[in-house]
């Protein structure tokens, strides 16, 4: 039997299962999409599982799914970081929900996603602090495409430099470059067109 491994996970969604259980969906940097069942969690409520709120980061031990299942086996769940104040900013909360659905639809178990994970965590930090929904939404999608090797080669030194700054900003290595609203909107449409072209379900369409 496969040994348990340690990882961190950002909670994307809860789905009620049977009378008292929950199926929890998350994303992990080294395990990809991580879905697991918590038996009795609904009946026991937040008193026993306070760490599993939406957009919270937890540490846990996991074992990959068996061949007949898509659910991970997990244990020793511990709360690491809380981003609950996102709920105080309606636009950011709705954007984070859309992006959670996007990640749940387009990531896969046991495929590493450290770049996407980091970009989503940085986004949640900024959304919780009340920052504008853009450009963080754009940066997450761009990081996702880059991690999958789907960002076209830049045409010229200026585009190459801008792309490098955008990707660095998505990882929290620097602040996002100052872009005119019209140009930011054009970049967002370009990134969305890439997602559509490669068959991914875009935020807001999941």
N, C-alpha and C positions, 0 to 999 in steps of 0.2 A: 504494500500500500504506500502511496506517495506521502512523503513527510509534509507537515505543515510549513509554510513559508510566511515570513513577515512582510507586510507592505503598509502603505497608507492609502486612503480611499476618500474621495469626495462623493457625498450622497447626492444622487440625481433624482431619485423618485422612490415612492412607496406604493405598492399595489396590494390591496387587501386580498387575502387568500383564505378560503374556507371561513370558519366562524371566528377565529381568533388570531390568525397568523398574518404575517406580512412578507411579501417578496420585496426585497430592497435592491435597487439598482444603483451602482456607483461606477466610478472610473478610477483606475489605479495606474501609476506610472509604469509599473513593471508587469501587471497582470491584465492590462486593458480593461474592457468592460467586465465588471464584477457583479454578478447577480447572486443573491443568496436568500435563503428562507429563514425567517425567525419565527419559530413556533410559539404561539401564545403571546406574541408581542402586543396584539391589539387588546387582549383581555387584561394584560398587566399594565398596559399604557406607558406613559412617559416616566412613571416612577422607576421602572426597571430599565428602560432603554432611553434615557434622556439624550444620549449622544447621537441618536440617529435622526435628528431633525434635518430637513432639506438644506442642502448647501453646506453641511458641516463636514469637517475633515476628521477622520478617525484613523487610528492605527488598529490593525487586526492581524490575526494569523489565518491563512487560508490554505485550502487544498483544492487543486483544480477539479472540475467536474469529472465524474465517471462517464464512460462512453454513452450510457443510457440517459444522461441528464445534462442540462445546461446550467445547473445551479452549483455554485461553489459551496464547499463546506467551510464555515468560518467559526472562529472562537476568539475569546479574549479581546473583545472590542473595547477600545479606550478612546475617549474624546481627546482631540488635539487642538482644533481651532473652530471657533464659532463665527459665522457670518450672518447671524440672525437679523442684524440691523438693515440688511438689504430690503426686508419687508417694509421699512419706513420710507422707501423711495419707489413709488409705484412703477415708473418707467423701467427702472433698473431691475425690479423684481420680475416684471413680465419678460424683459429681455433675457434674464438669467433662466427663467422657466423654458423659454423657446430654445435657448442654447443647450440646456440640459437634455431636452428632447432630441435635439440634433446629435449630441454626443451619444446618447443612448442608441439612436438609430444607426449611427455610422461608425461606431467602434466595435471591436470584437474581443471575445475572451482570449487571453493568453497571447495577445499581440501588444508589445510594449508601446506606450504612448507618453513618454516623459515630456516631450515638448508640448503636446496638447494639454497634458495635465498641468504643467507649470503655467501655461497661458490662461487656463481656466481659473486656476487658483489666484493668479494676479488680477484677473478680471473681478473675481468675487471680492477680493480685498478692496479694490477701487469702488465697486458698486456699493459695498457696505459703508464706505466713507462718503457716499453721495456724489461721486464723480459722474459725469455724463455717460450715457450708454455707449456713445461713440467717442473715441475710436476703438475702445476695448473690444467691442463686438467684432469689428473688422479684424483686429489683431489676432483674436482667437481663431477665426476662420482661416486666416492666412497661415498661422502656425500649424493648424491641422493639415492644410494642403501641403505645406513645406515638409512636414514630417512624413507624408505619404509620397514625397518626390514628385508632386504635381504642379509646382510653381514653374512657369516657363522661364527660360533664361532671359535676364534683363537685356534690353536693347540699348546699349550705351552705358557710359560711366555714371551718368546721373541716376538712371533707373536702378543700376546696381547698388549705388550708395543708398538710395531711398529704401530699397528692399532690405538692405542690411540693417538700417536704422529701425525699420518697422518690425523686423524679426527680433532684434535685440530688445525693443520695447515690449514685445509680447512676452518675453521671458523676465521682465522686470530689471533688465540690465541698464536701461536708460529710460528717460521720459519719451513719450511718443513725439515725433516731429510735429511742428506746428504746420497744419495744412489748411488751405482755404476750404470752407464748407463745400463748395462746388467740386473741388478736386477730391475731397474725402468721399463725397457721394459717388463720384465716378469710380473711384477705387473700390468702393463697396459693391457697386454693380458688376465690376469686372470680376471680383472674387466670387460673387454669387453665380456669375456665368460659368466660371470654372467648376464650381461645385455641381451645377446642373449638367455640364458637359461630361463630367466623370461619373454621373449617376448617383451622386449623394443627395440625400434629402436635406434641403436647406432649412435654416431656422425660420419658423413661422409657417412651414409647409408640412411639418411632421404630424 
